Amino acid sequence: MEIIKEFCAGIYVIRTNTYGHTWGYFNTLLAEAIKDFPELDNSKVEIVQFAGRRYARTFGIQFVVDKCEEKSNKNYSEISNLEFQY
């Protein structure tokens, strides 16, 4: 399972190259987010199901980071737009 980290217009996304959707799967994604942003309020993290062409019907998480927390995190790739969500 490859963990993919991206951001677009202040929204950070963590997903994988699988169709995972168990509680353990989401806990793994959340642990990655907290590792990168220790001050992240996990009550503001959203579980999303993606649509679009490239990763339709896959799940991931997304969150917004406060400006004071935001940093140039090399673990995240900048993308030009987010895939649509269901």
VEXBA-775947 format. One record per residue (C-alpha): residue number from 1; residue in three letters; x, y, z. Coordinates in nm, 3 decimals, decimal comma. Example, Ala and Ser with C-alpha at 12.3 -4.5 7.8 and 13.67 -1.06 7.14 Angstrom:
[1; ALA; [1,230; -0,450; 0,780]]
[2; SER; [1,367; -0,106; 0,714]]
! end
This chain:
[1; MET; [0,000; 0,000; 0,000]]
[2; GLU; [0,150; 0,329; -0,112]]
[3; ILE; [0,052; 0,634; 0,094]]
[4; ILE; [-0,001; 0,940; -0,125]]
[5; LYS; [0,011; 1,292; 0,022]]
[6; GLU; [-0,106; 1,592; -0,179]]
[7; PHE; [-0,227; 1,947; -0,127]]
[8; CYS; [-0,428; 2,195; -0,329]]
[9; ALA; [-0,543; 2,545; -0,233]]
[10; GLY; [-0,479; 2,485; 0,138]]
[11; ILE; [-0,651; 2,145; 0,149]]
[12; TYR; [-0,429; 1,851; 0,239]]
[13; VAL; [-0,520; 1,501; 0,120]]
[14; ILE; [-0,384; 1,165; 0,229]]
[15; ARG; [-0,494; 0,860; 0,031]]
[16; THR; [-0,349; 0,536; -0,098]]
[17; ASN; [-0,337; 0,336; -0,417]]
[18; THR; [-0,591; 0,086; -0,275]]
[19; TYR; [-0,964; 0,069; -0,215]]
[20; GLY; [-0,917; 0,042; 0,161]]
[21; HIS; [-1,208; 0,153; 0,378]]
[22; THR; [-1,172; -0,014; 0,718]]
[23; TRP; [-1,138; 0,166; 1,049]]
[24; GLY; [-0,773; 0,056; 1,063]]
[25; TYR; [-0,715; 0,204; 0,717]]
[26; PHE; [-0,844; 0,546; 0,828]]
[27; ASN; [-0,645; 0,527; 1,151]]
[28; THR; [-0,331; 0,469; 0,942]]
[29; LEU; [-0,406; 0,777; 0,730]]
[30; LEU; [-0,480; 0,986; 1,039]]
[31; ALA; [-0,154; 0,874; 1,203]]
[32; GLU; [0,034; 0,995; 0,894]]
[33; ALA; [-0,140; 1,332; 0,912]]
[34; ILE; [-0,060; 1,373; 1,282]]
[35; LYS; [0,302; 1,274; 1,222]]
[36; ASP; [0,330; 1,558; 0,968]]
[37; PHE; [0,113; 1,809; 1,160]]
[38; PRO; [0,129; 1,727; 1,534]]
[39; GLU; [-0,110; 2,011; 1,623]]
[40; LEU; [-0,379; 1,885; 1,384]]
[41; ASP; [-0,726; 1,877; 1,539]]
[42; ASN; [-0,845; 1,534; 1,432]]
[43; SER; [-1,208; 1,636; 1,480]]
[44; LYS; [-1,165; 1,853; 1,168]]
[45; VAL; [-1,033; 1,569; 0,949]]
[46; GLU; [-1,284; 1,452; 0,689]]
[47; ILE; [-1,317; 1,106; 0,538]]
[48; VAL; [-1,386; 1,146; 0,168]]
[49; GLN; [-1,467; 0,915; -0,119]]
[50; PHE; [-1,315; 1,034; -0,442]]
[51; ALA; [-1,466; 1,038; -0,788]]
[52; GLY; [-1,303; 1,156; -1,107]]
[53; ARG; [-1,098; 0,955; -1,350]]
[54; ARG; [-0,781; 0,858; -1,169]]
[55; TYR; [-0,896; 0,733; -0,832]]
[56; ALA; [-1,270; 0,692; -0,848]]
[57; ARG; [-1,436; 0,512; -0,557]]
[58; THR; [-1,125; 0,525; -0,338]]
[59; PHE; [-1,128; 0,669; 0,013]]
[60; GLY; [-0,893; 0,906; 0,185]]
[61; ILE; [-0,885; 1,189; 0,434]]
[62; GLN; [-0,859; 1,562; 0,387]]
[63; PHE; [-0,798; 1,851; 0,623]]
[64; VAL; [-0,711; 2,218; 0,633]]
[65; VAL; [-0,408; 2,330; 0,828]]
[66; ASP; [-0,406; 2,661; 1,014]]
[67; LYS; [-0,181; 2,919; 0,852]]
[68; CYS; [0,044; 2,923; 1,159]]
[69; GLU; [0,090; 2,545; 1,128]]
[70; GLU; [0,124; 2,534; 0,753]]
[71; LYS; [0,476; 2,472; 0,638]]
[72; SER; [0,651; 2,372; 0,322]]
[73; ASN; [0,615; 2,002; 0,380]]
[74; LYS; [0,819; 1,809; 0,126]]
[75; ASN; [0,610; 1,499; 0,192]]
[76; TYR; [0,314; 1,654; 0,008]]
[77; SER; [0,294; 1,706; -0,367]]
[78; GLU; [0,111; 2,010; -0,493]]
[79; ILE; [-0,168; 1,928; -0,737]]
[80; SER; [-0,361; 2,169; -0,958]]
[81; ASN; [-0,708; 2,051; -0,855]]
[82; LEU; [-0,882; 1,796; -0,638]]
[83; GLU; [-1,081; 1,511; -0,788]]
[84; PHE; [-1,454; 1,546; -0,735]]
[85; GLN; [-1,605; 1,382; -0,431]]
[86; TYR; [-1,922; 1,182; -0,389]]
! end
